[in-house]
Amino acid sequence: MKKQIVSVIIENDGYVVKAPQGLSFNKIMPHNIYKIPNVPFYHSSWDYHGQYIKPEIHELKECIMSYYGKLNGCYGLIGIPSDALPVDIRMIEETFQIMGFPKSMLVSKTSLLAINGVDSYIALSVSERLVILEWFRRGNVMETIFYNKSAVNRNKLFNDIGNIRYKQNDNNMNIFIFDGCNELTELYDIGQVISVPEMVEMIEDASHIVFDPGYQKSMRGNARR
């Protein structure tokens, strides 16, 4: 029996879980957690002794299992914020493994997973900590620039974008904006905003490309130029 692919996007305020059929999704927002400024919410799934706190993501597990059944027979594709540290990735991997996922999962930046068929592009995203500008070329991160989340200097941002386009020798290089929580609305005029439904659509193609070599990617929204 062919394994199902479970796609989850981690936003700043919760988990976006894609349904197995179509492009519908459910957003699970943790409740009753001790929120620390500038610390991703999923850190609250662990206590100070590194012990897993099951009740905090019980709703997430129930949601995924209602869609896909037992998780040990699934592949997992987890989209994460662009500033995730190695400790963040380790925490995410172990959280999903304890939920029942096998180790055959891929945890990678949403800004990379969601764009396929575009050779070079600029991604602007926001995490719990920072605003992040990235330059991708052929699936590789060429440059990453971080900005203070509370006060993005628009002139510096424009200069940095101009420098990247100069290095790429492409003054029309696409800018994709990933902002599932609507925190960058004042910058929406500089690029193409990728909504959460569009991220779900794009991640759907990425999941098949990663786990199903014979899959023919549909040319929907993620090869826009």
C-alpha positions in Angstrom: 0.0 0.0 0.0 1.3 3.4 -1.0 2.3 5.6 1.9 0.3 8.8 2.5 2.1 12.1 2.7 1.3 14.4 5.6 2.1 18.0 5.0 2.2 20.5 7.9 3.3 24.1 7.9 4.4 25.7 11.1 3.3 29.3 11.4 4.0 31.8 14.2 0.8 31.0 15.9 0.1 27.3 15.2 0.2 24.3 12.9 -1.4 24.3 9.4 -2.4 20.7 8.6 -3.3 19.8 5.0 -6.2 17.5 4.4 -5.4 14.4 2.3 -7.9 15.3 -0.4 -8.1 18.6 -2.2 -6.5 21.7 -0.8 -8.5 22.2 2.4 -6.6 22.5 5.7 -7.1 22.9 9.4 -5.1 25.3 11.6 -4.3 24.1 15.1 -3.5 26.9 17.6 -2.1 25.7 20.9 -4.1 26.8 24.0 -3.1 27.4 27.6 0.7 27.6 26.9 3.2 29.8 28.6 4.2 32.2 25.8 7.6 33.8 26.0 8.3 36.7 23.6 10.6 35.9 20.7 10.4 32.2 21.4 8.5 29.9 19.0 5.3 28.5 20.5 6.3 24.9 19.9 9.0 25.2 22.5 6.2 25.0 25.1 5.8 21.3 24.1 8.9 20.6 26.2 9.6 21.4 29.8 12.9 22.6 31.3 14.2 19.1 31.7 13.7 18.2 28.0 10.6 16.1 28.8 7.8 16.1 26.2 4.5 17.5 27.4 1.8 15.5 25.6 -1.4 17.5 26.3 -0.1 20.6 24.5 -0.3 19.0 21.1 -2.9 16.4 21.6 -5.3 18.4 19.4 -2.7 18.4 16.6 -2.2 14.7 16.7 -5.9 14.1 16.8 -6.4 16.3 13.8 -3.7 14.5 11.7 -5.0 11.1 12.7 -8.5 12.0 11.8 -7.2 12.8 8.3 -4.6 10.1 7.8 -5.1 7.4 10.4 -2.0 5.8 11.9 1.0 8.0 11.4 3.7 5.4 11.3 2.7 4.5 7.7 3.0 8.1 6.5 5.7 10.3 5.1 6.0 13.7 6.8 6.8 17.0 5.2 7.1 19.9 7.7 7.5 23.5 6.5 9.2 25.6 9.1 10.1 29.3 9.6 13.3 30.5 7.8 15.2 31.4 11.0 14.8 28.0 12.6 17.9 27.0 14.5 19.3 23.4 14.7 17.8 23.1 18.2 14.4 24.2 16.8 14.6 21.6 14.0 15.6 18.9 16.5 12.6 19.8 18.7 10.2 19.7 15.8 11.5 16.4 14.5 11.3 14.8 18.0 7.9 16.2 18.6 6.5 14.6 15.4 8.3 11.3 16.0 6.8 11.0 19.5 3.4 11.7 17.9 4.0 8.6 15.8 5.7 9.8 12.6 8.5 7.6 11.3 11.9 9.1 10.8 11.2 9.3 7.1 10.2 13.0 7.3 11.6 16.1 5.8 11.8 19.3 7.8 12.7 22.3 5.6 11.9 26.0 5.1 8.5 26.8 3.9 10.0 29.5 1.7 12.0 26.8 -0.1 9.5 24.0 -0.2 6.7 26.2 -1.5 8.3 27.5 -4.7 9.0 25.1 -7.5 9.9 25.8 -11.1 11.4 29.2 -10.4 15.2 29.2 -11.0 16.0 32.2 -8.8 13.8 34.2 -6.5 13.7 36.3 -3.3 11.6 35.3 -0.3 10.5 37.7 2.4 9.1 36.0 5.5 8.5 36.7 9.2 9.1 34.4 12.2 8.4 34.8 15.9 11.9 36.4 16.2 12.7 38.2 13.0 11.9 39.4 9.4 14.0 37.3 7.0 15.0 38.1 3.4 16.4 35.2 1.4 17.8 34.7 -2.0 17.3 31.2 -3.5 18.9 29.9 -6.6 18.3 26.4 -8.0 17.1 25.2 -4.6 20.1 26.6 -2.7 20.2 29.5 -0.2 22.6 32.1 -1.6 22.1 34.8 0.9 20.1 35.5 4.1 19.5 38.9 5.7 17.8 39.4 9.1 15.8 42.5 10.2 14.5 43.7 13.5 10.9 42.5 13.5 9.6 45.5 15.4 11.1 48.1 13.1 12.0 47.0 9.5 14.0 49.8 7.8 12.3 50.0 4.4 15.1 51.8 2.7 17.7 49.1 3.9 15.3 46.4 2.7 15.0 47.9 -0.7 18.8 48.4 -0.9 19.4 44.7 0.0 16.9 43.6 -2.6 18.6 45.8 -5.2 22.0 44.3 -4.3 20.7 40.7 -4.6 19.2 41.5 -8.0 22.5 43.1 -9.1 24.4 40.0 -8.1 21.9 37.8 -10.0 21.9 40.3 -12.9 18.1 40.3 -12.9 16.3 43.5 -12.0 12.9 41.7 -12.3 13.6 38.7 -10.0 10.5 37.6 -8.3 9.8 38.5 -4.6 7.5 36.1 -2.8 6.1 37.2 0.6 5.3 34.5 3.2 3.2 36.0 5.9 0.5 33.6 7.2 -0.2 35.8 10.3 -0.5 39.1 8.4 2.4 40.8 10.1 4.1 42.3 7.0 1.1 44.0 5.5 3.0 47.3 5.1 5.4 45.5 2.8 2.9 43.7 0.6 3.5 46.2 -2.3 7.0 45.0 -2.9 6.2 41.4 -4.0 3.7 38.6 -4.5 2.0 37.6 -1.2 1.6 33.9 -0.8 -1.5 33.2 1.3 -1.9 30.2 3.6 -4.2 28.4 1.0 -1.5 29.0 -1.7 1.2 27.7 0.6 -0.9 24.6 1.2 -1.3 24.2 -2.6 2.4 24.6 -3.2 3.5 22.3 -0.4 1.2 19.7 -1.9 3.3 19.6 -5.1 6.5 19.7 -3.1 5.5 16.7 -1.0 5.0 14.6 -4.1 8.2 15.8 -5.7 10.1 14.8 -2.5 8.5 11.4 -1.8 7.2 10.3 -5.2 9.8 10.4 -8.0 7.3 9.4 -10.6 4.9 12.3 -9.8 4.2 14.8 -12.5 3.9 18.2 -10.8 0.9 20.2 -11.7 1.8 23.7 -12.9 -0.6 25.5 -10.6 0.5 28.5 -8.7 4.0 27.6 -7.7 5.8 28.1 -11.0 4.7 31.7 -11.3 7.0 34.2 -13.0 
